[in-house]
């Protein structure tokens, strides 16, 4: 089990993904309130649809911003910038006096959460131990599902508020403090990424931060692992790519896997089902108040299933197995949901309608249990340090762009081909199942540097001289602090270094 320090870092970082889930979900209930429609002078269908569309467009811009400036600012400063932007965006939405101001707030908030959701998985994967990365990194995905759950229940609760702007301003205003809280955490106790610091040549700072985040290790183990990490990153920096052509020439498979795994999440249909679940419930003849409650149950199932598998399955079973099981299960569940929808949507059979709703709930339970956290983590951890910001930003942007396409097509598709729209996602999901089986290697319990071997890339050997160099730094630091390094620690370090070299030579032969 991860220590409390690592967990507290993960929970604070997940505020960024919580805002992504909450702000995405709250728009659905906001634009459904008659008080919002009247206050905004009955916006056209195009403007109402733009509430979702401009937000997703902003997310894509934010993800691309991470690609271009994420490495220059570093993980902490970039997330601090996004905290400022999201606070501005949510404040504008809450204080909106017309539809133009509301849309401006949506765009600004979208930019911030797009940058956050692309950065938080990278940050958490870089500061977590190999055997805990599924848990620590997976908490970012749990933040998304928790935000979705809270937005659904807040929307349901505010439906009981008296008619007026409180019905929609209060849910929007709940978002405002979270950017400030996360900024405070980033500015105080949250460490910078040691791998990012190494990439920027700040070796001493990287060594300090690595020892800080790896409190589970003994002193000699810290220096062993740091030496391996430093050697691999310096090797990759020597092959620094300067163009996207080089990216796909030198690291083509790793870039392909990262972008594919993010595009895959949109083409499984999860966003369409989440955005239009109320429409699906309504097609079954369910009343409005019950629809909002069912949406709350939907969010709760998402969060609970996501949390259970993040804690007990991601590190224990592995990412590859979870994605394969997840994609295969989604194919079967979507076929079941489509059949139930066709048979019972015009029926008076209440039991049958219950089975149709069950199809939606089975979908969300399986998706969030097996796919949600796994894909955001996997897309970040398969990339080398030099490409992590560049490609993860592109991957997140591809997720948002495809999301716009399938979501905007949703109303027309459900109106014209009804439940057959599910089969589009059945075909896409089955295709991704085949791709994942042949191209997605396992990353469980490997350091981020060792993952290179799974893709056929070189993993640098670490010799005793390099580890001894790290130990010399330790001794110098100890002398500065007026303490002496224990003899037994040095003996353990020597033994550990020898075993590390032996393991490296075994794996390379």
MIDO-167037 format. One line per field, with one value per residue (C-alpha): chain; residue number from 0; x, y, z. Coordinates in steps of 0.001 Angstrom, whole numbers. Each point is the difference from the previous one (the first is absolute). Last residue first. Layout:
BEGIN
mol A|...
seq NUM|...
X X|...
Y Y|...
Z Z|...
***
This chain:
BEGIN
mol A|A|A|A|A|A|A|A|A|A|A|A|A|A|A|A|A|A|A|A|A|A|A|A|A|A|A|A|A|A|A|A|A|A|A|A|A|A|A|A|A|A|A|A|A|A|A|A|A|A|A|A|A|A|A|A|A|A|A|A|A|A|A|A|A|A|A|A|A|A|A|A|A|A|A|A|A|A|A|A|A|A|A|A|A|A|A|A|A|A|A|A|A|A|A|A|A|A|A|A|A|A|A|A|A|A|A|A|A|A|A|A|A|A|A|A|A|A|A|A|A|A|A|A|A|A|A|A|A|A|A|A|A|A|A|A|A|A|A|A|A|A|A|A|A|A|A|A|A|A|A|A|A|A|A|A|A|A|A|A|A|A|A|A|A|A|A|A|A|A|A|A|A|A|A|A|A|A|A|A|A|A|A|A|A|A|A|A|A|A|A|A|A|A|A|A|A|A|A|A|A|A|A|A|A|A|A|A|A|A|A|A|A|A|A|A|A|A|A|A|A|A|A|A|A|A|A|A|A|A|A|A|A|A|A|A|A|A|A|A|A|A|A|A|A|A|A|A|A|A|A|A|A|A|A|A|A|A|A|A|A|A|A|A|A|A|A|A|A|A|A|A|A|A|A|A|A|A|A|A|A|A|A|A|A|A|A|A|A|A|A|A|A|A|A|A|A|A|A|A|A|A|A|A|A|A|A|A|A|A|A|A|A|A|A|A|A|A|A|A|A|A|A|A|A|A|A|A|A|A|A|A|A|A|A|A|A|A|A|A|A|A|A|A|A|A|A|A|A|A|A|A|A|A|A|A|A|A|A|A|A|A|A|A|A|A|A|A|A|A|A|A|A|A|A|A|A|A|A|A|A|A|A|A|A|A|A|A|A|A|A|A|A|A|A|A|A|A|A|A|A|A|A|A|A|A|A|A|A|A|A|A|A|A|A|A|A|A|A|A|A|A|A|A|A|A|A|A|A|A|A|A|A|A|A|A|A|A|A|A|A|A|A|A|A|A|A|A|A|A|A|A|A|A|A|A|A|A|A|A|A|A|A|A|A|A|A|A|A|A|A|A|A|A|A|A|A|A|A|A|A|A|A|A|A|A|A|A|A|A|A|A|A|A|A|A|A|A|A|A|A|A|A|A|A|A|A|A|A
seq 508|507|506|505|504|503|502|501|500|499|498|497|496|495|494|493|492|491|490|489|488|487|486|485|484|483|482|481|480|479|478|477|476|475|474|473|472|471|470|469|468|467|466|465|464|463|462|461|460|459|458|457|456|455|454|453|452|451|450|449|448|447|446|445|444|443|442|441|440|439|438|437|436|435|434|433|432|431|430|429|428|427|426|425|424|423|422|421|420|419|418|417|416|415|414|413|412|411|410|409|408|407|406|405|404|403|402|401|400|399|398|397|396|395|394|393|392|391|390|389|388|387|386|385|384|383|382|381|380|379|378|377|376|375|374|373|372|371|370|369|368|367|366|365|364|363|362|361|360|359|358|357|356|355|354|353|352|351|350|349|348|347|346|345|344|343|342|341|340|339|338|337|336|335|334|333|332|331|330|329|328|327|326|325|324|323|322|321|320|319|318|317|316|315|314|313|312|311|310|309|308|307|306|305|304|303|302|301|300|299|298|297|296|295|294|293|292|291|290|289|288|287|286|285|284|283|282|281|280|279|278|277|276|275|274|273|272|271|270|269|268|267|266|265|264|263|262|261|260|259|258|257|256|255|254|253|252|251|250|249|248|247|246|245|244|243|242|241|240|239|238|237|236|235|234|233|232|231|230|229|228|227|226|225|224|223|222|221|220|219|218|217|216|215|214|213|212|211|210|209|208|207|206|205|204|203|202|201|200|199|198|197|196|195|194|193|192|191|190|189|188|187|186|185|184|183|182|181|180|179|178|177|176|175|174|173|172|171|170|169|168|167|166|165|164|163|162|161|160|159|158|157|156|155|154|153|152|151|150|149|148|147|146|145|144|143|142|141|140|139|138|137|136|135|134|133|132|131|130|129|128|127|126|125|124|123|122|121|120|119|118|117|116|115|114|113|112|111|110|109|108|107|106|105|104|103|102|101|100|99|98|97|96|95|94|93|92|91|90|89|88|87|86|85|84|83|82|81|80|79|78|77|76|75|74|73|72|71|70|69|68|67|66|65|64|63|62|61|60|59|58|57|56|55|54|53|52|51|50|49|48|47|46|45|44|43|42|41|40|39|38|37|36|35|34|33|32|31|30|29|28|27|26|25|24|23|22|21|20|19|18|17|16|15|14|13|12|11|10|9|8|7|6|5|4|3|2|1|0
X 21974|-1489|-2213|2792|2447|-2446|-724|3718|615|-2814|1273|3426|-1518|-2125|2999|2000|-2926|-585|3648|-281|-3116|1792|2757|-2444|342|1250|-1872|928|-2547|2741|1659|-3243|-346|3528|-687|-3170|1853|2605|-2790|-1265|3465|205|-3191|1600|3225|-1921|-1425|-3447|-1071|-2199|-3318|-154|-3366|-1902|-3365|-22|3633|-996|-2266|3193|342|-3523|775|-1774|-2608|-2717|906|-1492|295|-2724|524|-1605|-2832|-555|-492|-2512|-1971|137|-1867|-2599|-508|-503|-2518|-1979|178|-1804|-2327|-1212|-1342|-2484|-1916|-1702|1001|-1548|-644|2819|2424|-1171|354|3373|1885|1254|1238|1828|1800|750|1394|2263|1494|217|1798|2276|912|820|2310|1637|685|1281|2284|1785|-27|1391|2271|3401|-910|-676|-3678|-1750|-811|-2221|-2464|-119|-1151|-2846|-944|-99|-1968|-2989|229|-647|-2248|-1209|-1052|-1452|-2199|-1036|-1093|-1784|-1919|-1090|-1111|-1813|-2096|-1275|-621|-2073|-1940|-838|-1263|-2180|-1579|-1980|2055|1276|3617|-255|1208|2380|1594|465|1708|2273|959|868|2165|1650|694|1637|2369|705|1128|2601|1332|279|1551|2654|540|270|2348|2323|28|1000|-1586|1465|957|-3312|-2178|-596|110|-684|-2540|-2031|212|-1235|-2946|-1021|414|-1916|-2772|-478|-161|-2727|-1917|-19|-1223|-2797|-971|-128|-2187|-2312|-716|-622|-2376|1000|-1700|2810|994|427|2622|1957|-250|1257|2884|947|3205|1203|-975|1700|3069|356|-368|3021|1293|841|2170|1736|1385|1902|1425|866|2024|2137|369|1033|2564|1534|-3|1572|2803|2942|-1813|-3279|1752|2529|-2840|-1421|3125|2932|560|2538|2191|2455|-3059|-910|3428|-202|-3431|1247|3108|-1971|-2647|2585|2009|-3195|-924|3337|100|-3434|842|3080|-2113|-2773|-3111|-3660|715|193|-1605|2562|3010|-1034|-520|3502|1650|-1935|1098|3611|-289|-1632|866|-3489|-645|1152|-2577|-2736|986|27|-3593|-572|-1176|-3426|269|-437|-630|-1706|-2265|-962|-740|-2238|-2020|-334|-1177|-2480|-1586|-1918|-1633|-2916|-970|-1307|-2305|-1249|-517|-2353|-2946|986|-1004|-3678|-2787|238|2581|-1144|1891|3028|250|-11|2647|2131|-450|1069|2894|1254|51|1788|2588|595|388|2625|1861|26|1961|2649|-20|1270|3468|391|-1645|1478|3323|320|2382|2061|247|-1793|1381|83|-3342|-1686|1348|-870|-3524|-481|1232|-2543|-2982|1301|598|-3497|-1344|1480|-965|-3548|-329|871|-2383|-2877|499|-195|-3178|-1630|1026|-1573|-3143|-727|431|2648|1284|336|1495|2469|1079|466|2270|2113|522|840|2647|1728|57|1316|2962|685|-130|2645|2120|-10|619|2820|-345|2043|-1121|-3701|342|-715|-1706|-1771|-1445|-1284|-1982|-1371|-1070|-1764|-1785|-1111|-1578|-1762|-1409|-936|-2044|-1843|-1420|-77|-2952|-2045|1156|-1042|-3310|-762|308|-3223|822|2956|-2015|-2934|2159|1872|-3276|-1367|2838|1265|2980|1410|-725|2194|2592|674|1552|2957|720|-55|2141|2675|-72|626|2927|1722|-960|1814|3312|-1088|-1053|3220|2242|-1947|372|3768|326|-2369|2144|-1030|-1301
Y -10865|3343|-1322|-1951|2914|2341|-2512|-485|3735|455|-2868|1614|3370|-1565|-1715|3221|2000|-2551|286|3771|-100|-2322|2536|2751|3318|2619|3117|3669|1128|923|-3342|-1820|1908|-965|-3645|29|1516|-2719|-2601|1390|-373|-3502|-797|1253|-1892|-3179|-168|935|-1479|2161|-1419|-76|31|-3182|1321|-2037|1061|3677|-855|-301|3810|553|-2584|-3303|-1384|-319|1278|-2779|350|1498|-836|-3356|-290|3756|235|-2892|1530|3373|-1494|-1537|3392|1721|-2612|80|3800|148|-2711|2303|2419|-2776|1144|2739|152|3380|1819|-1760|868|3595|598|-1810|1424|2881|-2524|-2206|2933|1997|-3110|-636|3445|-497|-3353|1257|2945|-2400|-1987|3135|1259|-3429|84|3253|-226|-3554|228|664|-2037|-3172|-944|-3170|1556|2806|-1922|-2790|2315|1609|-3419|-1849|2650|-299|-3486|-2870|1125|3202|-1794|-3031|1961|2524|-2738|-2097|3125|758|-3618|46|2894|-2348|-2762|2438|899|-3698|-105|3054|-1576|2841|-363|2571|-108|-3679|-2171|2419|1260|-3524|-1074|3066|-477|-3707|839|2760|-2442|-2591|2496|1659|-3319|-565|3542|-299|-3461|1138|3267|-1698|-2674|2616|2229|-2633|-2418|1171|3599|816|-2428|814|3771|1181|-2818|1089|3729|-249|-2232|2455|3111|-1254|-1580|3324|1901|-2267|193|3778|-315|-2263|2736|2562|-2338|-642|3719|167|-2982|-3252|-813|-2217|2711|2278|-2325|95|3774|246|-2321|2454|1510|-3142|-2393|2197|409|-3746|-911|-2309|2431|2665|-2343|-1389|3386|-18|-3517|734|3115|-1796|-3187|1866|2090|-3163|-1778|2896|745|601|636|1279|2520|813|1098|1980|2117|799|-3345|-255|-3105|1208|755|-3706|-978|2693|-1319|-3595|887|2205|-2649|-2692|2262|1053|-3647|-835|3282|-499|-3626|1091|2322|-2540|319|655|3725|150|3436|1929|-1993|741|3671|388|-1913|2069|3232|-1153|-1083|3131|-700|756|-3678|-800|2457|-1638|-3409|1341|1266|2935|-694|929|1553|3733|1665|-3006|-388|3689|-177|-3020|1922|3046|-2151|-1701|3199|830|-3347|345|3188|-1965|-2071|3180|2013|-2598|-308|3258|1806|-384|-2494|-1246|-2757|-3608|-391|1123|-3417|-1864|2273|-437|-3786|-85|2425|-1999|-3293|1486|1657|-3292|-1751|2512|-76|-3790|353|2065|-2583|-2505|1557|-714|-3439|-1259|1628|-1895|-2814|2320|2724|3268|3459|-284|-1806|2668|2855|-1650|-872|3631|1606|-893|336|3341|1541|-934|1192|3451|453|-1164|2541|2789|-1303|-465|3468|1512|-2006|1443|3538|-428|-1550|2994|1160|-2546|149|-3782|-524|2852|-1377|-3493|1383|2217|-2832|-2363|2435|420|-3754|-563|2263|-1938|-3244|1388|1188|-3431|-2120|2058|3380|-844|-3625|894|2877|-1550|-3320|1396|2695|-2806|-1449|3435|598|-3389|806|3343|-1813|-2262|3061|1653|-3077|-561|3507|224|-2387|2662|2588|-2194|-943|3699|1862|690|3409|-1176|505|-1975|-2991|73|70|-2828|-2176|-2481|2181|-352|-3737|-991|2709|-1501|-3134|1515|2471|-2812|-2528|2515|1641|-3415|-432|3056|-887|-3263|1741|516|-3634|-1294|2139|-1117|-3628|300|1586|-2536|-2906|-2338|-3473
Z -22993|919|2785|1635|-252|1694|2750|645|59|2481|2152|198|868|2739|1577|-65|1394|2758|1026|-43|2150|2419|435|987|-1719|2389|1073|182|-2611|-2444|675|-836|-3247|-974|851|-2114|-2938|371|-10|-3307|-1452|1395|-1927|-3194|665|783|-3504|-1278|-3316|-2231|-1210|-3801|-1761|-930|1180|3233|526|174|2957|2077|109|1348|2668|-514|2440|-2693|-3473|-2156|-3766|-2278|-3683|-876|2528|145|-3774|11|2878|-1768|-2950|2328|1623|-3366|-1187|3248|-66|-3343|1331|2766|-2611|-809|3107|-1999|-3685|-766|3293|1890|-2802|-297|3736|241|-2997|2132|2547|-2531|-1634|3146|1730|-2978|584|3776|-154|-2788|2239|2846|-2279|-1399|3524|1017|-3047|762|3787|207|-3021|1574|3100|-1997|-502|1204|3393|-1277|-2199|2591|2798|-1964|-1424|3315|1867|-2366|-1522|2431|2850|-1647|-3166|1796|2403|-2674|-2418|2612|1025|-3567|-542|3359|-1305|-2740|2559|2040|-3119|-333|3560|-653|-3110|-1589|-3188|-2464|1237|991|-2883|-1724|3222|1321|-3256|-35|3666|-560|-3023|2042|2854|-2264|-1637|3360|1497|-2719|383|3783|25|-2480|1862|3393|-1287|-1503|3083|2564|2462|3328|-775|-1708|1993|3679|498|-3534|-422|3023|-713|-3599|1015|2736|-2168|-3036|2085|1778|-3275|-1410|3311|-377|-3602|1274|2469|-2808|-2083|2955|237|-3766|-356|-1774|-3338|-1337|-2472|3023|1470|-3269|-166|3595|-936|-2736|1367|1788|-2797|-2602|2204|563|-3686|-247|-2625|2584|2084|-3078|-981|3295|-429|-3618|793|2606|-2065|-3154|1904|1485|-3358|-1864|2431|-2350|-3297|1455|2194|-2739|-2292|2920|-20|2285|1693|2808|-440|2635|2130|-112|1358|2672|1017|203|2040|2397|676|636|2319|1817|553|1614|1909|1559|770|1979|2161|637|-2133|902|301|-3770|-450|2042|-1147|-3585|801|1396|-2862|-2548|1695|-121|-3649|-1409|-3655|-1374|-738|3505|1387|-2072|1373|3560|-479|2332|3514|1461|3491|-494|-3376|-1584|3019|-68|-3739|635|2571|-2286|-2913|2309|1300|-3231|-791|2438|-1852|-2996|2193|1771|-3191|-1566|2370|1738|-3223|781|679|3570|617|-448|-3320|1997|1647|-3347|-1495|3116|-315|-3661|463|2986|-1918|-3021|2238|1802|-3377|-1156|3324|-171|-3245|1804|2807|-2561|72|3726|-143|-3270|853|3275|-999|-2188|2699|-740|-897|-3796|-372|2126|-2126|-3316|1158|1218|-3235|-2715|2351|1215|-3425|-1126|3364|-558|-3647|756|2827|-2448|-2678|2466|1467|-3479|-657|3132|-933|-3437|1483|2217|3606|973|3595|452|-3445|489|3373|-1502|-2720|2280|2490|-2881|-1305|3367|632|-3565|746|3197|-2025|-2363|2899|1657|-3114|-1461|-1729|-3093|-107|70|-2494|-3409|770|3059|-2242|-2241|2917|826|-3601|-84|3251|-1430|-2953|2511|1757|-3284|-1009|3299|424|-3821|-29|1810|-2508|-2946|1612|268|3289|1932|1486|2121|3187|-1432|-1027|3316|1987|-2172|1267|-2652|-936|3513|350|-2953|675|3430|-1488|-1832|2799|2556|-1898|-1037|3438|1564|-2442|1434|3578|-756|717|3607|366|-1581|2206|3081|-1089|-385|3463|1540|-1110|-2824|902
***
